[in-house]
Amino acid sequence: MGRGGPAEHGGPAEHGGPAEHGGPAEHGGRAGRGGRWRVVGRFVRERWRVLVRLGAWSVLEAGQAFLLGYATARALDDGFLTGHTATGLWWLGVAAAGSVVGAFGTGRVYGVVAALVEPVRDRLVERVAERGVREADGGLLSGLTQQVEIARDTLAGLVMVSRSFVFTATGALVGLGSLAPPLLLVVVPPLVAGLGLFAVTLRPLARRQQALLIADEALAEDLGTVCPGLRDVTAAGAEGLVAARTGALVDAELRAARALAHWGVLRVVSLTVGGQLPGVLLLVTAPWLLSHGVTPGALVGALIYVTQSLLPALQNLVHGMGTSGSRLTVVLRRLLPGAPAPVAEPGPTGSTARTATDGTTAALTLSSVSFAYGGARERVLDRLGLSVPHGGHLAVVGPSGIGKSTLTALVAGLLEPAEGVILVCGHPVPAAEAAARRVLIPQEAYVFTGSLAENLGYFREDPVPEGELFAAAEAVGLTPLLETLGGPAAQVDPAALSAGERQLIALTRAYLSPAPLALLDEATCHLDPQAEARAERAFAARPGGTLVVVAHRISSARRADRILVMDGRSTAYGTHDELLRTSAQYRDLVGGWAPGTAAAPSQPPLAL
């Protein structure tokens, strides 16, 4: 289950882009390279027996490559071209036997590669487990464990590809020299040139591939958050902001893909020069070769070496090292000590996480925050300053359309201020750390088709224990609906629920969220006064919790510790009694609120 829609629990800003992942500067330098070579040397010394076995079985594969061209040449020169058909068939049988032996050796290689790679996997698992336990993050541990499996599979593929090229090329080149040394003069130079060109482009190509992988992961994480919460995005009026951020990630992936494609052209050139040009040169120089002692059978055998051995081996090497190598680099940089964590930024899990107060900082701080929509000259907020302590309860009141929902959208990171700084538990907005510490419940509650327990545990990494779920339902006032539906396992049909019932589910979900700061933007407008009072008291009583409510009833405002009155560019702040004495706007609002009735819900900050 996802972490939540952008409006309720973080948007694209929660997810890091390429900047979160260590670049070459973090791991480069002579000391880093020297350390890596020492690690490689120690690994070779520890696993030398396995490497010897790998080489021994790979020799059979090299023998297959050698016999493929050599036996064909002998079959032509000593058999079919001289009228000795039996000799030709015998040599073809030798080539077939070599293929069988080579296949047997290749099958044995897989088992040896497993013995070589599994210890690497075990060491990575140990480090990941230590890191997960040290950081007490189950989500991190799960994500890194999956990346360990990716690293193991990718490393095994690289070993297979590089080993196959080395032994296949060796067998083919030895065969060429055995048939006729002049053949080496034609085949070796373009092969070396192609390998050199590929080696030169390997590092920048790997960097572009890494950038593309990171951009693709960032976009996938963003879409995984945005798509389930499209209803909340619309309810909060944040379509433009979400579209802009998602569009920026799409553009970043497009730029990375184009850069990779430009360097990919050089990879194609290296394949053409090293794998295909030798065959063309053999045909072009055939008269010269035949005049210098090269037999027709040897020439055909050389073409077989190039087309059936060297070209496929070079293709596998270029594609394997270019793609799998960069993927392995990305994964290992995340798994190595000191490397950044995965893209996803999970928040604290469990009910006890709400007691964290991030030191002595306030739960919410606004410093000289200004905001205006589009090119409008009239500001909705003008140098607003505000501080809400941990455990505080703030009510925001004001006429409809004055900017109350805009304020909550700014705090949630769905909108960005033109000026000023917003901090949630000491972390700047928008940022993943701030998004993990707040939960926004908009006017239109989001409920999806699924079980009631899945809806209520939407913001939790693990299933909510049943006892905690029932306690939260009792505190918020969801218990009657829970019993009517048939318990936590009951399936929920959003269309069959009333607006108030959907709000109760959304409120209980937010109550179970690990985020300490709850933002209720008209989140109780469809509840009666008694149900609203119960829900707000539950949020105010959450251990370590802080509550900001956009109030639409005088009773809701009176329950708050402090009240913020918004009236265009001017504001007033204080308790209910203080504002009755000092704020004419607040007195007008109180006079317009009849006991037990609700004002019309305010409009969202952007047009739907």
C-alpha positions as CSV (number, residue, x, y, z in Angstrom):
1,M,0.0,0.0,0.0
2,G,1.3,3.4,-0.8
3,R,2.2,6.1,1.7
4,G,-0.6,8.4,0.7
5,G,-1.8,10.9,-1.7
6,P,0.1,14.1,-2.2
7,A,-2.4,16.2,-0.5
8,E,-2.6,14.1,2.6
9,H,0.8,12.8,3.1
10,G,3.4,14.3,0.8
11,G,3.7,15.1,-2.8
12,P,6.5,14.9,-5.3
13,A,8.7,17.0,-3.1
14,E,9.0,14.1,-0.6
15,H,11.0,12.1,-3.1
16,G,14.6,12.9,-3.9
17,G,16.0,13.3,-7.3
18,P,19.5,12.7,-8.5
19,A,20.9,15.1,-5.9
20,E,20.2,12.6,-3.2
21,H,22.4,9.9,-4.7
22,G,26.1,10.0,-4.3
23,G,28.0,11.1,-7.3
24,P,31.6,10.2,-8.2
25,A,32.8,13.0,-6.0
26,E,31.6,11.1,-2.9
27,H,33.4,7.9,-3.7
28,G,36.2,8.9,-5.9
29,G,39.8,9.9,-5.2
30,R,42.9,7.9,-5.0
31,A,42.2,6.7,-1.5
32,G,38.8,5.4,-2.5
33,R,40.3,3.6,-5.6
34,G,43.1,2.2,-3.5
35,G,40.7,0.9,-1.0
36,R,38.6,-0.8,-3.6
37,W,41.7,-2.4,-5.1
38,R,42.7,-3.7,-1.7
39,V,39.2,-5.2,-1.3
40,V,39.4,-6.8,-4.7
41,G,42.8,-8.3,-3.9
42,R,41.6,-9.7,-0.6
43,F,38.6,-11.2,-2.3
44,V,40.8,-12.8,-5.0
45,R,43.1,-14.3,-2.3
46,E,40.1,-15.7,-0.4
47,R,38.4,-17.2,-3.4
48,W,41.3,-18.3,-5.6
49,R,40.2,-21.9,-5.7
50,V,36.9,-20.9,-7.1
51,L,38.6,-18.7,-9.7
52,V,40.8,-21.6,-10.7
53,R,37.7,-23.8,-11.2
54,L,36.0,-21.0,-13.2
55,G,39.1,-20.7,-15.5
56,A,39.3,-24.5,-15.9
57,W,35.7,-24.9,-17.0
58,S,36.0,-21.8,-19.2
59,V,38.9,-23.4,-21.1
60,L,36.3,-25.8,-22.5
61,E,34.4,-22.9,-23.9
62,A,37.6,-21.5,-25.4
63,G,38.2,-24.9,-26.9
64,Q,34.8,-24.8,-28.5
65,A,35.5,-21.4,-30.1
66,F,38.9,-22.7,-31.3
67,L,37.5,-25.8,-32.9
68,L,34.6,-24.1,-34.6
69,G,36.8,-22.3,-37.1
70,Y,39.8,-24.6,-37.2
71,A,37.9,-27.8,-37.8
72,T,35.9,-26.1,-40.6
73,A,39.0,-24.9,-42.3
74,R,40.6,-28.4,-42.1
75,A,37.3,-29.9,-43.4
76,L,37.5,-27.7,-46.5
77,D,41.3,-27.8,-47.1
78,D,42.0,-31.4,-46.2
79,G,38.6,-32.9,-47.1
80,F,35.9,-31.5,-49.3
81,L,38.1,-29.3,-51.6
82,T,40.6,-32.2,-52.2
83,G,37.8,-34.8,-52.8
84,H,38.3,-36.5,-49.4
85,T,34.7,-36.3,-48.2
86,A,35.3,-38.7,-45.2
87,T,38.0,-36.5,-43.9
88,G,35.8,-33.4,-44.2
89,L,33.0,-35.2,-42.4
90,W,35.4,-36.3,-39.7
91,W,36.6,-32.7,-39.1
92,L,33.0,-31.5,-38.9
93,G,32.3,-34.2,-36.3
94,V,35.2,-32.9,-34.3
95,A,33.6,-29.4,-34.5
96,A,30.3,-30.8,-33.3
97,A,32.0,-32.7,-30.4
98,G,33.7,-29.5,-29.4
99,S,30.3,-27.7,-29.3
100,V,29.0,-30.5,-27.0
101,V,32.1,-30.2,-24.7
102,G,31.8,-26.4,-24.7
103,A,28.2,-26.6,-23.7
104,F,29.0,-28.9,-20.9
105,G,31.7,-26.5,-19.7
106,T,29.3,-23.6,-19.9
107,G,26.8,-25.4,-17.7
108,R,29.4,-26.1,-15.1
109,V,30.4,-22.4,-15.2
110,Y,27.0,-21.4,-13.8
111,G,27.6,-23.4,-10.6
112,V,31.1,-21.9,-10.1
113,V,29.8,-18.4,-10.7
114,A,27.2,-18.9,-8.0
115,A,30.0,-20.0,-5.6
116,L,31.8,-16.8,-6.5
117,V,28.9,-14.4,-6.2
118,E,27.0,-15.8,-3.2
119,P,29.7,-14.8,-0.7
120,V,29.5,-11.2,-2.0
121,R,25.8,-11.3,-1.5
122,D,26.2,-12.6,2.1
123,R,28.6,-9.8,3.0
124,L,26.2,-7.2,1.5
125,V,23.3,-8.7,3.5
126,E,25.4,-8.5,6.7
127,R,26.1,-4.8,6.1
128,V,22.5,-4.1,5.2
129,A,21.2,-5.9,8.3
130,E,23.6,-3.9,10.5
131,R,22.6,-0.7,8.9
132,G,18.9,-1.5,9.2
133,V,19.2,-2.4,12.8
134,R,21.3,0.6,13.6
135,E,18.8,3.0,12.0
136,A,15.8,1.0,13.3
137,D,14.1,1.3,9.9
138,G,12.2,-1.7,8.6
139,G,11.3,-0.1,5.3
140,L,14.9,0.8,4.7
141,L,16.0,-2.7,5.5
142,S,13.5,-4.2,3.1
143,G,14.5,-1.8,0.3
144,L,18.2,-2.4,0.7
145,T,17.7,-6.2,0.9
146,Q,16.0,-6.1,-2.5
147,Q,18.9,-4.1,-3.9
148,V,21.3,-6.7,-2.6
149,E,19.5,-9.3,-4.7
150,I,19.8,-7.0,-7.7
151,A,23.5,-6.5,-7.0
152,R,24.0,-10.3,-6.8
153,D,22.2,-11.0,-10.1
154,T,24.0,-8.1,-11.9
155,L,27.4,-9.1,-10.6
156,A,26.8,-12.7,-11.8
157,G,25.8,-11.4,-15.2
158,L,29.0,-9.3,-15.5
159,V,31.2,-12.2,-14.5
160,M,29.6,-14.4,-17.1
161,V,29.8,-11.8,-19.9
162,S,33.4,-10.7,-19.2
163,R,34.6,-14.3,-18.7
164,S,32.9,-15.4,-21.9
165,F,34.5,-12.6,-24.0
166,V,38.0,-13.3,-22.6
167,F,38.0,-17.0,-23.3
168,T,36.1,-16.9,-26.5
169,A,38.3,-14.2,-28.0
170,T,41.4,-16.1,-26.8
171,G,40.2,-19.3,-28.5
172,A,39.3,-17.4,-31.7
173,L,42.6,-15.6,-31.9
174,V,44.6,-18.7,-31.2
175,G,42.7,-20.4,-34.0
176,L,43.4,-17.5,-36.4
177,G,47.1,-17.8,-35.7
178,S,47.0,-21.5,-36.2
179,L,45.3,-21.2,-39.5
180,A,47.5,-18.4,-40.9
181,P,49.3,-15.6,-39.1
182,P,48.4,-13.0,-41.8
183,L,44.8,-13.4,-40.7
184,L,45.7,-11.8,-37.4
185,L,47.0,-8.7,-39.3
186,V,43.5,-8.2,-40.7
187,V,41.4,-9.1,-37.7
188,V,43.3,-7.9,-34.6
189,P,43.8,-4.1,-35.4
190,P,40.0,-3.3,-35.8
191,L,39.2,-5.5,-32.8
192,V,41.7,-3.7,-30.6
193,A,40.4,-0.3,-32.0
194,G,36.8,-1.2,-31.2
195,L,37.7,-2.4,-27.7
196,G,39.7,0.8,-27.1
197,L,36.8,3.0,-28.2
198,F,34.5,1.1,-25.9
199,A,36.9,1.4,-23.0
200,V,37.2,5.2,-23.5
201,T,33.4,5.6,-23.5
202,L,32.7,3.2,-20.7
203,R,33.0,5.6,-17.8
204,P,30.9,8.5,-19.3
205,L,28.4,6.0,-20.6
206,A,28.1,4.4,-17.2
207,R,27.5,7.8,-15.7
208,R,24.8,8.7,-18.2
209,Q,23.2,5.3,-17.6
210,Q,23.3,5.9,-13.8
211,A,21.7,9.3,-14.3
212,L,18.9,7.8,-16.3
213,L,18.3,5.1,-13.8
214,I,18.1,7.7,-11.0
215,A,15.8,9.9,-13.0
216,D,13.6,7.0,-13.8
217,E,13.4,5.9,-10.2
218,A,12.6,9.5,-9.1
219,L,9.8,9.7,-11.7
220,A,8.4,6.3,-10.7
221,E,8.4,7.2,-7.0
222,D,6.7,10.5,-7.8
223,L,4.0,8.9,-9.9
224,G,3.5,6.2,-7.3
225,T,2.7,8.9,-4.8
226,V,0.7,11.2,-7.1
227,C,-1.5,8.7,-8.9
228,P,-3.2,7.2,-5.8
229,G,-3.8,10.7,-4.5
230,L,-5.2,12.5,-7.6
231,R,-8.5,13.0,-5.8
232,D,-6.7,14.7,-2.9
233,V,-4.7,16.8,-5.4
234,T,-7.9,18.1,-6.9
235,A,-9.5,18.6,-3.5
236,A,-6.6,20.7,-2.4
237,G,-6.4,22.6,-5.6
238,A,-2.8,21.6,-6.2
239,E,-3.1,20.4,-9.8
240,G,-0.8,23.1,-11.2
241,L,1.9,22.5,-8.6
242,V,1.9,18.7,-8.9
243,A,1.8,18.9,-12.7
244,A,4.8,21.3,-12.6
245,R,6.8,19.1,-10.3
246,T,6.0,15.9,-12.2
247,G,6.7,17.6,-15.5
248,A,10.1,18.7,-14.2
249,L,10.9,15.0,-13.4
250,V,9.7,14.0,-16.8
251,D,12.0,16.6,-18.4
252,A,14.9,15.4,-16.3
253,E,14.5,11.9,-17.4
254,L,14.2,13.0,-21.0
255,R,17.5,15.0,-20.8
256,A,19.2,11.9,-19.2
257,A,17.8,9.7,-21.9
258,R,19.1,12.0,-24.7
259,A,22.5,12.2,-23.1
260,L,22.7,8.4,-22.9
261,A,21.5,8.1,-26.5
262,H,24.3,10.5,-27.7
263,W,27.0,8.3,-26.0
264,G,25.2,5.2,-27.1
265,V,26.1,6.1,-30.7
266,L,29.7,5.6,-29.8
267,R,28.9,2.2,-28.4
268,V,27.4,1.2,-31.7
269,V,30.5,2.6,-33.5
270,S,32.7,0.5,-31.2
271,L,30.7,-2.6,-32.1
272,T,30.9,-1.8,-35.8
273,V,34.6,-1.3,-35.7
274,G,35.6,-4.2,-33.4
275,G,33.0,-6.8,-34.5
276,Q,31.8,-6.1,-38.0
277,L,34.8,-4.4,-39.7
278,P,37.1,-7.4,-39.4
279,G,34.7,-9.5,-41.5
280,V,34.5,-6.8,-44.2
281,L,38.3,-6.5,-44.2
282,L,38.7,-10.2,-44.6
283,L,36.5,-10.1,-47.7
284,V,38.3,-7.0,-49.1
285,T,41.8,-8.4,-48.5
286,A,40.9,-11.9,-49.6
287,P,42.9,-11.7,-52.9
288,W,46.0,-10.5,-51.0
289,L,45.6,-13.2,-48.3
290,L,45.2,-16.0,-50.9
291,S,48.3,-14.7,-52.7
292,H,50.3,-14.9,-49.4
293,G,49.6,-18.5,-48.5
294,V,46.2,-18.3,-46.9
295,T,44.1,-21.3,-48.0
296,P,40.4,-21.0,-48.9
297,G,39.5,-23.1,-45.9
298,A,41.5,-20.8,-43.6
299,L,39.7,-17.8,-45.0
300,V,36.3,-19.4,-44.4
301,G,37.4,-20.4,-40.9
302,A,38.5,-16.8,-40.2
303,L,35.1,-15.6,-41.3
304,I,33.5,-18.1,-38.9
305,Y,35.7,-16.9,-36.0
306,V,34.7,-13.3,-36.7
307,T,31.0,-13.8,-37.2
308,Q,30.3,-16.7,-34.8
309,S,32.7,-16.0,-32.0
310,L,34.2,-12.5,-31.8
311,L,31.1,-10.5,-32.8
312,P,28.6,-12.2,-30.4
313,A,31.2,-12.1,-27.6
314,L,31.9,-8.4,-28.2
315,Q,28.2,-7.6,-28.4
316,N,27.5,-9.3,-25.1
317,L,30.5,-7.5,-23.5
318,V,29.5,-4.0,-24.7
319,H,25.8,-4.3,-23.8
320,G,26.5,-6.1,-20.5
321,M,29.2,-3.8,-19.2
322,G,27.3,-0.7,-20.5
323,T,24.0,-1.5,-18.9
324,S,24.5,-4.0,-16.1
325,G,27.8,-2.3,-15.0
326,S,26.1,1.0,-14.4
327,R,23.2,-0.6,-12.6
328,L,25.6,-2.4,-10.3
329,T,27.4,0.9,-9.7
330,V,24.2,2.6,-8.6
331,V,23.1,-0.2,-6.3
332,L,26.5,-0.6,-4.6
333,R,26.8,3.1,-3.9
334,R,23.5,2.8,-2.0
335,L,24.6,-0.3,-0.1
336,L,28.2,0.8,0.8
337,P,28.6,2.4,4.3
338,G,28.0,6.1,4.1
339,A,26.1,5.9,0.9
340,P,22.6,7.6,0.7
341,A,19.5,5.6,1.5
342,P,17.0,4.7,-1.3
343,V,14.9,7.3,-3.0
344,A,11.9,6.8,-0.8
345,E,11.9,8.7,2.5
346,P,9.8,6.7,4.9
347,G,8.6,8.5,7.9
348,P,8.7,7.1,11.4
349,T,6.5,4.1,12.0
350,G,4.4,3.0,14.9
351,S,2.3,4.9,17.4
352,T,5.3,5.7,19.6
353,A,6.9,7.8,16.8
354,R,4.5,10.6,17.6
355,T,6.2,11.4,20.8
356,A,9.3,12.6,19.0
357,T,9.6,16.4,19.2
358,D,12.8,17.0,17.2
359,G,14.4,18.7,20.1
360,T,13.2,22.1,21.3
361,T,12.1,23.4,17.9
362,A,8.5,24.4,17.3
363,A,6.1,22.0,15.6
364,L,5.3,24.7,13.0
365,T,7.1,28.0,12.2
366,L,6.4,30.6,9.5
367,S,8.8,33.4,9.1
368,S,7.8,36.4,6.9
369,V,5.8,34.2,4.5
370,S,4.2,35.8,1.5
371,F,2.2,34.3,-1.3
372,A,0.2,35.3,-4.4
373,Y,-1.4,33.2,-7.1
374,G,0.1,33.4,-10.6
375,G,0.9,37.0,-11.6
376,A,-1.6,38.5,-9.2
377,R,-0.3,41.6,-7.5
378,E,-2.6,41.1,-4.5
379,R,-1.0,38.8,-2.0
380,V,-3.0,36.2,-0.2
381,L,-0.4,36.2,2.6
382,D,1.9,39.1,3.3
383,R,4.9,38.6,5.5
384,L,3.0,36.2,7.9
385,G,4.9,35.1,11.0
386,L,3.6,32.3,13.2
387,S,4.9,29.7,15.7
388,V,3.0,26.7,17.0
389,P,4.7,24.8,19.8
390,H,4.7,21.0,20.0
391,G,1.4,19.8,21.5
392,G,-0.3,23.1,20.5
393,H,-3.8,23.5,19.0
394,L,-4.3,26.3,16.5
395,A,-7.5,27.3,14.8
396,V,-7.5,29.3,11.6
397,V,-10.6,31.3,10.9
398,G,-11.6,33.9,8.4
399,P,-14.1,34.6,5.6
400,S,-14.5,32.1,2.8
401,G,-11.8,32.5,0.1
402,I,-9.5,34.6,2.3
403,G,-6.6,32.1,2.1
404,K,-7.1,29.5,4.9
405,S,-6.7,26.5,2.6
406,T,-3.8,28.3,0.9
407,L,-2.1,28.5,4.3
408,T,-2.5,24.7,4.9
409,A,-1.3,24.0,1.4
410,L,1.8,26.0,2.0
411,V,2.5,24.2,5.2
412,A,2.0,20.9,3.5
413,G,4.4,21.8,0.7
414,L,1.8,21.8,-2.0
415,L,2.4,25.4,-2.7
416,E,5.6,27.4,-2.4
417,P,5.8,30.8,-0.8
418,A,7.1,33.7,-2.8
419,E,9.0,34.9,0.2
420,G,9.8,33.6,3.7
421,V,10.6,30.2,5.3
422,I,8.2,27.5,6.6
423,L,9.6,24.9,9.1
424,V,7.8,21.7,10.2
425,C,9.5,20.3,13.3
426,G,12.6,22.3,12.3
427,H,12.7,21.0,8.8
428,P,12.2,23.3,5.8
429,V,9.2,23.0,3.6
430,P,9.1,21.5,1.0
431,A,11.4,18.6,2.0
432,A,11.0,14.9,2.6
433,E,11.8,15.4,6.3
434,A,9.1,18.0,6.7
435,A,6.5,16.0,4.6
436,A,7.1,12.9,6.8
437,R,6.1,14.9,9.9
438,R,2.8,16.3,8.7
439,V,-0.5,14.9,7.5
440,L,-3.1,17.0,5.7
441,I,-6.8,16.1,5.6
442,P,-8.6,18.2,3.0
443,Q,-12.3,19.0,2.7
444,E,-13.0,16.1,0.4
445,A,-11.9,13.0,2.2
446,Y,-10.2,10.3,0.1
447,V,-11.4,6.7,0.6
448,F,-10.5,4.0,-1.8
449,T,-12.0,0.6,-2.6
450,G,-10.5,-2.0,-0.3
451,S,-10.8,-3.2,3.3
452,L,-11.4,-0.7,6.1
453,A,-8.1,-1.7,7.7
454,E,-6.3,-0.9,4.5
455,N,-7.9,2.5,4.3
456,L,-7.0,3.2,8.0
457,G,-3.5,2.0,7.7
458,Y,-2.8,3.9,4.5
459,F,0.0,6.0,6.1
460,R,1.7,3.1,7.9
461,E,4.5,0.9,6.6
462,D,3.1,-2.2,8.3
463,P,-0.4,-3.3,9.1
464,V,-1.9,-1.5,12.1
465,P,-2.3,-3.9,15.1
466,E,-6.0,-4.5,15.7
467,G,-6.0,-3.2,19.2
468,E,-4.5,0.1,18.1
469,L,-6.9,0.4,15.3
470,F,-9.9,-0.1,17.6
471,A,-8.5,2.4,20.0
472,A,-8.1,5.0,17.3
473,A,-11.6,4.4,16.0
474,E,-13.0,4.8,19.5
475,A,-11.1,8.0,20.0
476,V,-12.1,9.7,16.8
477,G,-15.6,8.4,16.8
478,L,-15.5,5.8,14.0
479,T,-16.6,2.8,16.1
480,P,-20.3,2.9,15.1
481,L,-19.4,2.9,11.4
482,L,-16.8,0.3,11.9
483,E,-19.3,-2.0,13.5
484,T,-21.9,-1.2,10.8
485,L,-19.5,-2.1,8.0
486,G,-18.6,-5.4,9.7
487,G,-15.2,-4.8,11.3
488,P,-11.7,-3.9,10.0
489,A,-11.7,-6.6,7.3
490,A,-14.9,-5.3,5.8
491,Q,-14.7,-4.1,2.2
492,V,-15.3,-0.4,1.7
493,D,-17.3,1.0,-1.3
494,P,-16.6,4.8,-1.3
495,A,-19.7,5.5,-3.4
496,A,-21.9,3.9,-0.7
497,L,-20.6,6.1,2.1
498,S,-21.8,9.5,3.0
499,A,-19.5,12.5,3.0
500,G,-19.4,12.5,6.8
501,E,-18.5,8.8,6.9
502,R,-15.7,9.3,4.5
503,Q,-14.4,12.1,6.7
504,L,-14.5,9.9,9.7
505,I,-12.4,7.3,7.9
506,A,-9.9,10.0,6.7
507,L,-9.7,11.4,10.2
508,T,-9.0,8.0,11.8
509,R,-6.4,7.3,9.1
510,A,-4.6,10.6,9.9
511,Y,-4.9,9.9,13.6
512,L,-3.0,6.6,13.0
513,S,-0.4,8.4,10.9
514,P,3.1,8.6,12.3
515,A,3.2,12.3,11.4
516,P,3.1,14.5,14.6
517,L,1.6,17.6,12.9
518,A,-2.1,17.2,11.7
519,L,-3.6,19.8,9.4
520,L,-7.4,19.7,9.3
521,D,-8.6,21.8,6.3
522,E,-12.4,21.8,6.8
523,A,-11.9,18.1,7.5
524,T,-15.0,18.0,9.7
525,C,-17.4,20.2,7.7
526,H,-19.8,17.2,7.1
527,L,-19.9,16.1,10.7
528,D,-22.3,17.3,13.3
529,P,-20.9,19.5,16.1
530,Q,-20.7,16.6,18.6
531,A,-18.8,14.4,16.2
532,E,-16.5,17.3,15.2
533,A,-15.7,18.0,18.9
534,R,-14.9,14.4,19.6
535,A,-12.5,14.1,16.6
536,E,-10.7,17.4,17.4
537,R,-10.3,16.5,21.0
538,A,-8.8,13.1,20.0
539,F,-6.2,14.9,17.7
540,A,-5.4,17.5,20.4
541,A,-4.8,14.6,22.9
542,R,-2.5,12.6,20.7
543,P,0.8,12.1,22.5
544,G,3.3,14.5,21.0
545,G,0.7,15.6,18.4
546,T,0.1,19.2,17.2
547,L,-3.1,20.2,15.6
548,V,-3.9,23.0,13.1
549,V,-7.6,23.3,12.2
550,V,-9.3,25.5,9.6
551,A,-12.4,26.1,11.7
552,H,-15.9,26.6,10.4
553,R,-17.7,26.7,13.8
554,I,-17.2,28.9,16.7
555,S,-17.1,25.9,19.0
556,S,-14.1,24.6,17.0
557,A,-12.3,27.9,17.4
558,R,-13.0,28.0,21.1
559,R,-11.5,24.6,21.7
560,A,-8.1,25.8,20.3
561,D,-5.3,27.1,22.4
562,R,-4.7,30.0,20.0
563,I,-6.7,31.4,17.0
564,L,-5.3,32.9,13.8
565,V,-7.8,35.4,12.2
566,M,-7.1,35.9,8.5
567,D,-8.6,39.1,6.9
568,G,-6.8,39.7,3.6
569,R,-3.3,41.2,4.3
570,S,-4.0,41.7,8.0
571,T,-4.2,39.0,10.6
572,A,-4.9,38.8,14.3
573,Y,-3.6,36.1,16.8
574,G,-4.6,35.2,20.3
575,T,-7.1,33.3,22.5
576,H,-10.8,33.5,22.0
577,D,-11.3,36.0,24.8
578,E,-8.4,38.2,23.6
579,L,-9.6,38.3,20.1
580,L,-13.1,39.3,21.2
581,R,-11.6,42.3,22.7
582,T,-9.1,43.2,20.1
583,S,-10.3,42.0,16.7
584,A,-13.4,43.4,15.0
585,Q,-13.2,40.8,12.3
586,Y,-13.3,38.0,14.8
587,R,-16.3,39.6,16.6
588,D,-18.1,39.7,13.2
589,L,-17.2,36.0,12.6
590,V,-18.5,35.0,16.0
591,G,-21.7,37.0,15.4
592,G,-22.2,35.2,12.1
593,W,-21.8,31.8,13.6
594,A,-25.1,30.6,15.1
595,P,-24.7,28.0,17.8
596,G,-24.8,24.5,16.4
597,T,-24.7,25.5,12.8
598,A,-21.8,25.4,10.4
599,A,-20.7,28.1,7.9
600,A,-20.5,27.1,4.3
601,P,-17.2,25.3,3.6
602,S,-14.5,27.5,2.2
603,Q,-13.3,27.1,-1.3
604,P,-10.1,25.2,-2.2
605,P,-6.9,27.3,-2.8
606,L,-7.1,26.7,-6.6
607,A,-10.0,26.3,-9.0
608,L,-11.0,22.7,-9.4
